[in-house]
Amino acid sequence: MAEKLIQLRVEEGVKDAADEIFKTQGLTTQTAIKIFLTQVANTGDSPFSNLFTKKEQ
């Protein structure tokens, strides 16, 4: 399977904190992002799906 390179910029403190959390789970940040993207692709659903929709009152 062909792969594509994704590059992104994130604040240093955010990256460092995420690295530490993922490390306790036996993951690298790169692996965690791959898992996230694979899950979204496989399920067709995103944890952001309802984040930006207007709530009915």
C-alpha positions as CSV (number, residue, x, y, z in Angstrom):
1,M,0.0,0.0,0.0
2,A,1.4,3.4,-0.9
3,E,1.8,5.9,1.9
4,K,1.5,9.7,1.9
5,L,3.5,12.0,4.1
6,I,1.6,14.4,6.4
7,Q,3.4,17.2,8.1
8,L,1.9,19.6,10.6
9,R,3.0,22.2,13.0
10,V,1.9,22.2,16.6
11,E,2.9,24.1,19.7
12,E,5.9,22.6,21.4
13,G,4.2,22.2,24.8
14,V,1.2,20.4,23.2
15,K,3.5,18.0,21.3
16,D,5.6,17.3,24.4
17,A,2.5,16.7,26.6
18,A,0.9,14.4,23.9
19,D,4.2,12.5,23.6
20,E,4.3,11.8,27.3
21,I,0.7,10.6,27.4
22,F,1.1,8.3,24.4
23,K,4.4,7.0,25.8
24,T,2.5,5.7,28.9
25,Q,0.3,3.8,26.5
26,G,3.2,2.3,24.6
27,L,2.6,4.5,21.6
28,T,4.5,7.2,19.7
29,T,2.6,10.3,18.7
30,Q,3.1,9.3,15.0
31,T,1.5,5.9,15.7
32,A,-1.4,7.5,17.6
33,I,-2.1,9.8,14.7
34,K,-2.0,6.8,12.3
35,I,-4.5,4.9,14.5
36,F,-6.8,8.0,14.6
37,L,-6.8,8.4,10.9
38,T,-7.3,4.7,10.2
39,Q,-10.2,4.6,12.7
40,V,-11.9,7.5,10.9
41,A,-11.3,6.0,7.5
42,N,-12.6,2.6,8.6
43,T,-15.7,3.7,10.4
44,G,-16.6,6.8,8.3
45,D,-17.1,8.7,11.5
46,S,-15.1,11.4,13.2
47,P,-15.0,12.5,16.8
48,F,-15.6,16.0,15.4
49,S,-18.8,15.1,13.6
50,N,-21.1,16.9,15.9
51,L,-18.6,19.4,17.3
52,F,-19.4,22.2,14.9
53,T,-23.1,21.7,14.4
54,K,-25.6,24.0,16.0
55,K,-27.4,22.4,19.0
56,E,-31.2,22.5,19.0
57,Q,-32.7,24.3,22.0
